[in-house]
Amino acid sequence: MKKLILLLLAFCLVTTMTYANKQSDKKAEKEKKEQVERARKIAKTLKKDGWKLQGGTLTLEEAVLRHHDKIRSMYGGREIVGFASNVKNQNVGHQKAMTDAYITYSQQEGGKIKGGIEQILGTDTNGELDKFYAHYERLVEKEIKGEMQETFTIMRETSPGIFEFQSYFVVNEQAAANARIRAVESALKDSEIDQKHTEEIKKFVKEGFVVE
């Protein structure tokens, strides 16, 4: 009797796991179809607005899909887009769009730390905080380049021989956190902020800008 009960339990467990796996597969398949459809719509809109992929062998739809796949698959993946306009040379336009993406990220991160650090230090620091933020942003821009993965760049001609560009990046926020920590540590070394607050500021940045 015990053997029969164990066999029945094992059968129920296998059946339940099989059903759960099938449901999980169906959900993943549904999500993939929805993602493909979103990519198709985005690519269609971009084409309608005159954008085309710069370089590579992929179609615009495939590039958008790969970009979104990377965001989904990367833990803490985040999209950053850089822009450039009124450019005659395509290589120059691409480089400007890339640089704009780095600057955009660094400015966003600089903005994020301001509120928390002002709670730690207050705002009356004789302009030292502004110098610190500016230095921090420059360092983040430098440090983040290795953690930002460009997935594709699009371009369009706005007038004869004049182009604009959009470069799409995915940032691994886990790796980016290390870049932020390196930047804040370097910025603190070069600042005149009271050293008794440096460990508190480092802790704040390491914890992802959460003020306790």
N, C-alpha and C positions, 0 to 999 in steps of 0.2 A: 504493500500500500504506500509506504514511504517513497519507494522508487517511482511509483506512478505519479505521486504528488510532485516529486522533484522534476520528473519529465514534463509534467504539465506546466510547472513554473518556468522551466527552461524554455519551453515552447512559447509561452506567453511573453517572456522576456525578448526572445528572438523576434517574435511577431511585432512587438511594440517598437523595438529598435529598427526593424525593417521599415515599418510604417513611418517612424520619425525621420529616417534617412530619406525616404521617398518624398515626404513633405518638405524637408530641407532642400532637396534637389529641385523640387518644383518651385520653391520660393526663390532659390538662386537663379533658376532659369527665367522666372518672371522678372526678377530685378535686372537681369542681363538684357532681356528684350526691351524693358523700359529704358534702360541706359542707351541702348542702340538707337531707339526711337528719339530720345532727347538729343543725342549727337547728330542724328540726321536732320532734326529741326534746326539746331544751332547752325550746322553747316549750310543749310538751305538759306537761312537768314543772312549769314555772312556773305554768301555768294550773291544774293540779291542786292546787298549793299556794296558790291564791287570788290570784296576782299578775295584774295587768292593766296594759296600757300607759297611761302618763299622756300625754294629748294626742296630736296628730298624726293622720294618716289611715292609717298603715301598720297591718298586723296585727302581732301579737307575733312571729309566725314571720318575717315580712319584716324586722322591726327587728333580730332576732337575726342573721339572715343578713347584713344590711347591716353590722352591727357586725363580724362575723367577716371579711367581705370587706375591710373597711377595715384590719383587723389584717394580713391577708395581703398586701394591695397596698402597704402602707406599709412602707418599709425600716426595720427596727428597731421596728416597731409593738408596742406593749405595752398590755395591758389594766389599767385601774385602776377599782375599784368603790367608790363612796361610799355610806354607809348613814345612815339617820335613822329614829328610831322614836318612838312616843308623841307623835305630832303631830296636832293638830286641823285646822290650815290646810294645804291642799295646796301652795300656793305656798311657804309657810315650810318645809314638809317637803322640797320639791324643793331649795330653797336650802341647807338643812342637809346634804342628801346630797351636793350639789356641793362644799360646803366641806369635808366629810369626805374626799372624794376628793383634794382638793388637799393636805390635811394628811397623808393616808395616803402620798401620793407623796413629800412632803418628808421625812417620817420615815423612809421606806425609803431615800431617798438619804442622809440623815444617818447612818443605820446603816452604809451601805456604805463611807463614807469613814473611819469611826472607826479600823478596823484599820490601814489604810494610813498614816494620819497619825500614829498612835501609833508605827508603825515608824520614821517619819521623826523624830519629836520625842521619843519616849519618853512615859511616862505621868505623870511628876512635873513638872507645870506649874502647881502651886498653884491648880488649879481653872480655869485659863484655857482649857483645852481644852473643858470643859463649856460655858463661856460661848460659845466659838466655835461648837460644834456647834449650840447652841440658836439662835444668831444665823443661822447658815447655813441651818438648816431653815426659819426664818421667811422668809428671803430667797428660798429655793427656792419656797416656797409662793406668794409674791408673783409671782415671775418665771415660774412654770410655767403660770399661768392662761391665757396666750395660746397655749401649745403643747398643751394638753389639749383634745381634741375630744369633746364629749358626743355619743354616738350615740343613746341612748334612756334613759328613766327608767321604772321600773315601781313600782307601789304596790299595797297591799292593806289592807283594813280589818281590824284585829286585834280591835276591839271597837266598839260603836256610836259613830261619830264620831271614832274614833282610828285613825290610819294609820301605816304604815311604808313607807319608800321605799328603792329601790336605783337609783343613777345610774351608768350605764356610760360609761366614757371610753376613748379610744384616745390614747396619747401617742406622738408622733413622737420617737424617742430621739435622732435627729440634731439636731433643733431643741432638744430638752431638754438636750442636752450644752452648748449655748451658754448656756442659762439657768443651768445648774450653774456654769459658768465665771464668769458675771457675779456669781452669788451668792457664790462662794468669794472672788473678788477684793474684793468689798465687805466681806465678813466679815473678811478679813485686814486691811483698812485700819483697821477699828474694834477690832481685837484687840491684845493686848499680847504676842502670840507673837513670838519673836525674828525680826526681819526677814530674817535670813540664811537662814531656812527657807522664806520665802514663795514663791520661785521654784520650789523643789522641790515644794511643795504644789500650786501651780498646774499644774505639769507632770503631777503624779499625777492631778489631776482631769481635765485635758485628754485624758489617755491612757485615760480610762474606768476609773479606779480600779484600774489595774494597777500593782503594786509591782515594780520591777525588782530 
